Amino acid sequence: MSMSSLNERIQRCSQDMDKQRDCALVLLNRQKSDLDRRIEGIPLPAAIGLALVGGFLAQRLFRSPNPSRLFRLYLAWRAL
């Protein structure tokens, strides 16, 4: 492979990567604006209430013996 063909291939790959990055940024911005639009529809007291109930349930779940043991086993397996 000659240097000029290698250089052209590198340039094409660079342009393809630029296109992919631009498309990914457009997609991320679209998803962010969609999420922002959906979040505006949720009243703040309902969101705070759901967060409180979710935190309470998570605390109860992790304090019980079996899920706590399973979670610790998962963390130990993940550390391997």
C-alpha positions in Angstrom: 0.0 0.0 0.0 1.5 3.3 -1.0 1.7 6.3 1.3 -0.7 8.4 -0.8 -3.4 5.6 -0.7 -2.8 5.2 3.0 -3.2 8.9 3.5 -6.4 9.0 1.5 -7.8 6.1 3.5 -6.9 7.9 6.8 -8.6 11.1 5.5 -11.8 9.1 4.6 -11.8 7.4 8.0 -11.4 10.8 9.7 -14.3 12.2 7.7 -16.5 9.2 8.6 -15.7 9.7 12.2 -16.6 13.4 12.0 -19.9 12.4 10.4 -20.6 9.8 13.1 -19.7 12.3 15.9 -22.0 14.9 14.4 -24.9 12.5 14.1 -24.3 11.2 17.7 -24.4 14.8 18.9 -27.6 15.5 17.0 -29.2 12.4 18.5 -28.1 13.2 22.0 -29.4 16.8 21.7 -32.7 15.4 20.4 -33.0 13.0 23.3 -32.1 15.7 25.8 -34.8 18.0 24.5 -37.3 15.2 24.4 -36.5 14.3 28.0 -36.6 18.0 29.1 -40.1 18.2 27.5 -41.3 15.1 29.3 -39.9 16.2 32.6 -41.7 19.5 32.4 -45.0 17.6 32.5 -44.2 16.0 35.9 -45.3 18.1 38.8 -42.5 18.7 41.3 -44.4 17.3 44.4 -45.1 14.1 42.5 -41.4 13.7 41.5 -40.3 14.3 45.1 -42.9 11.9 46.4 -41.8 9.2 44.0 -38.1 9.7 44.9 -39.0 9.5 48.6 -41.0 6.2 48.1 -38.3 4.8 45.9 -35.5 5.6 48.4 -37.6 4.1 51.2 -38.2 0.9 49.2 -34.5 0.6 48.2 -33.5 1.0 51.9 -35.9 -1.7 53.0 -34.8 -4.0 50.2 -31.1 -3.7 50.9 -31.6 -4.1 54.7 -33.3 -7.4 54.3 -30.9 -10.4 54.5 -31.4 -12.1 51.1 -31.2 -9.2 48.7 -28.3 -7.7 50.7 -26.4 -11.0 50.5 -27.1 -11.2 46.7 -26.0 -7.6 46.2 -22.7 -8.3 48.1 -22.1 -11.4 46.1 -22.7 -9.5 42.9 -20.2 -6.8 43.9 -17.7 -9.5 44.8 -18.2 -11.2 41.4 -17.9 -7.8 39.7 -14.6 -7.1 41.5 -13.1 -10.3 40.1 
